[in-house]
Amino acid sequence: MSESKKFDLVVLGGGPGGYTAAFRGADLGLSVCLIEKGNRLGGVCLNVGCIPSKTLLHGALVIEEAQEAADFGITFNKPEIDLEAMRAKKESVIKKLTDGLDGLVKARKITRITGNGVFQDQESLKVTTAEGDSVIGFKNAIIATGSRPFALPGQPEDSRIWDSSDALRLDFIPGRLLIIGGGVIGLEMAQVYSALGSEITIVEMLDQLIPPADKDMVQPLFQKLKKIYTIMTNAKVTKITAEENAVKVVIEHKEKEETSEYDAVLIAVGRKPNSEEIGLDKLGITTSSRGYIEVDEQQRTSAATVFAIGDVVGDPMLAHKATHQGKVAAEVCAGHNSAFSALAIPAVAYTNPEVAWMGFTEKEAKEKGIEYDKGKFSWGASGRALSSGAAIGASKVLFSKETGRIIGAAICGLNGGELIHEAVVALELGADAEDISKTIHAHPTLSETFAFACEMVDGSITDALPPKKKK
Ligand code: NAI
């Protein structure tokens, strides 16, 4: 084992949370070592998550939009799909971004180690690399080891039974694809494979797709998808068998069990934290029953020198939450008095239409007994939505009755994932319905639909009838 080197900060895990923490730490003058077991930085997000899925989704959207153009009097021939070129495009996007990260690591003079790190105590890690083992000492460490997909109990090992990484490889286009889990990954992959010609079946355990979002804000998407896919909610898969010619699956739905055959099965039922096998016991850190590491608002764990960020500290498992927590942890390590105090973390399903939400959903507000005023504007009445073939959608906003300030919003529609950020800024700045209603939005834009939803609450709406005043 080679001699111990000591750094101000060691970051374990090179995903969006980890590399952000390393970069921020280096920019604040710390000597930083970034340990990542994969050959490329970027973690799940860049390599087998957000970025490849968005690249494939862009291709899928082009196919869908070409089909929908018939409504505008433009007809294209059936597209020819070159799977190899699609895969190459996805790889080239990943390479560009991960190469960019390599350059930023070098420019910041961060020591990067490709290897597996395990804590020995609160001041050192043992790192196993291709060249052998070494010990790395630290003043502070940040755990950013992320998460991995949940497997179903008894799920067979077979090349036709996929997790999200397998689905993103785009090995082949199955004729019949079953997706277990109607959450973000399930729906995004459904969209890709449906555009490429697969027949899609979705089995969701709960009573709606994308369960964390309000049902009425998923409904425009659901109405569209149920015409194209077979969707079973309140349903579960009780058995999966890999046979020679097909994968046989028993689905329990409406109190009946049925056996169906598929050419591939994607299991997208959530993710679990990578908190085992990193030596947490040596740090005296215990995890929650679901394996999450507990942290305070400065991202400190119960071990004095060690911080944790991102998926490994719990939901929501989103890259943008991890990056913000990474900055906070690095700043605290550099002696700043930072804290993770975001009031809202936006969530987006990059479906067509997109579903985006932030702050409280209506169901959360009800559960917590928060009284609110609600404004909702249907995109069917928006000039820009109609002229863009995007009439399927709605913008919804909630204001606290007590303070008048915005507490939540959701947008289902074209570019909803971009539009939601106006609501996030409004919430962080404490805006009320009048503030947003009097903020001039360009016409005709999709952004107007959010302002119209606010005008519904403000009472100043003219693009629709104002809601009747309660007597
Ligand atoms: P998810 O939690 O979004 O959805 C999983 C779905 O599976 C839920 O609707 C759940 O009710 C259902 N489910 C659970 N067990 C089931 C079973 N046995 N049978 C049928 N349905 C079952 O998890 P997903 O889609 O796997 O994504 C994992 C994580 O990755 C999420 O935390 C998500 O935030 C993140 N992610 C975010 C993306 C984005 O921001 N667009 C894209 C992809 C992933």
Residues whose N, C-alpha, C, O or C-beta is under 5 A from the ligand:
A	BS01	NAI	I180 G181 G182 G183 V184 I185 G186 V203 E204 M205 L206 P211 A235 K236 V237 A268 V269 G270 R271 M317 V348 A349 Y350
